[in-house]
Amino acid sequence: MKMWFAAHRRAFTGTLSRLAAAPLASLFNILVIGTALALPLGFYVVLANLQGLARDFSPQPQLSIFLVPDASTGDVHDLEQRLKSQSNISGFRFVPRAQALETLKSRAGLADVIAGLPTNPLPDAFVVTASASDAAELAALRADFARWPKVAEVHVDSDWARRLDSLLALGRYAVLMLAAALALALVAITFNTIRLQILTQRDEIEVAKLIGATDGWIRRPFLYFGGILGAAGGAAAWLMIWIALLVFNTQLQPLAALYDIPLQLAHLTAGDSLAALLFAAALGWFGAWLSVRRHLHAYNPA
Amino acid sequence: MTDIVLSKVCKRYAGGHEALADITLNIATGEMVFITGHSGAGKSTLLKLMAAIERPTAGSVIVNGQNIGALRAQGIPFLRRNFGLVFQDHKLLFDRSVFDNVMLPLDITGFDRREGAGRARAALDKVGLLHKEKARPITLSGGEQQRLCIARAIVHRPSILLADEPTGNLDADYATGIGDLFRDFNQVGVTVVLATHDMHLAARLQPRLIEVRGGRIVS
């Protein structure tokens, strides 16, 4: 067991010194892998942030019922009774047309425009909170309300959030596919890097095999090399995204001030970062394993 | 007891060239054997079959009771650890020091490094290269490189020493020194098999002689 640890420690330190022996080549290798990983990881970061935003803004499943302009107080009362007997809603609120106008006036410098209107163009409205957020149920509810007397129009207010959600789901698939393609690229990169290493270390491999080295012994430093290369590439990708976010967030400041909301893109969580790093290391290791497996066969006796 | 048993061994290469035909040979533990013959007679092939570097086309090669023809690839490294191999072209690694070249067989078997260092120095001392342990092999003369190759072959204390033309391109003085080394190993019980056409060496060491001609044993 102690021997096993010693052998692995030697392979590990040997790999590090081999990386250090050709610093420029190692750096470029790591940068290539880093770039390949930064793309899907970066998309993932943006997506995760958008998802957070969508969650924050996503309202309760709400519908607005707009009445016809000539609806009387009696009509409003009728509808109120109907809504009270409705079982699949969790609440509702009446917005009289006068109040709606006041709200509009107080906002966004529209006071002048509204003052110029001869009559109040806004209808009375009910804002209804449905108990279910399911799209089909909301649609059914909406059709129901639309059939009621004196109802001009019904809007499902949370529609945009749902659209954003399904758009984000699409984005997640895109990230997954991109990640798969670039994972393949990473495996190919390590495969080739290790292939070159095997070629330059032909003599060493041949001699080691001749004097009794097992395939495992010969394979080990290459596997370490692939794994370390992958992990270093993952770390490089993490750094690239960190720098990109730093720049992006600075640029985002004026926009955030304009809308008066805290708009900041967050980096990967510690857990996600660790997972990305381990995944990159595993891919590098796998590329090296494929390469060594493919190229060590040449040294077996015929 | 016998270390190496070859019976009815043939080796034919792809392309039809028959390097060895119908070789039957026993080499006992502790024996010293010279395989002689012209170049191309099949001496090297014979050694390669013994070291499991090549597999026989027909017949069986049995080393320490293990049939090389039937040996799985995973078993070969462990079989090879019984051998010390001395190559005609040395096969030294030029990217590391003389000392590290000798350490290689011990690293491979997972030998403790500090204990191994002592053994490596003892092996270097044996071949008279201890003062050059930090040098690079490229700076050594041909004779020194050959001795370094021998040091690497004996450092893990193998039971069988296989050497292919160990005195091939050395002048007489060096050749004599190297011959004495092999005799010393043989005297402590190591089986020594040499492929050589150096008859001066044979005259000095008085080994059992096996002459190969055209892929067959003639005497």
Interface residues (C-beta under 8 A of the other chain):
Chain A: M3 W4 A6 A7 R10 D203 E204 E206 V207 A208 K209 L210 I211 G212 A213 T214 D215 W217 N300 P301 A302
Chain B: A51 A52 I53 E54 R55 A73 Q74 I76 P77 F78 L79 R80 R81 F83 L85 F87 K91 L93 F94 D95 L104 P105 D107 I108 T109 G110 D112 R113 R152 A153
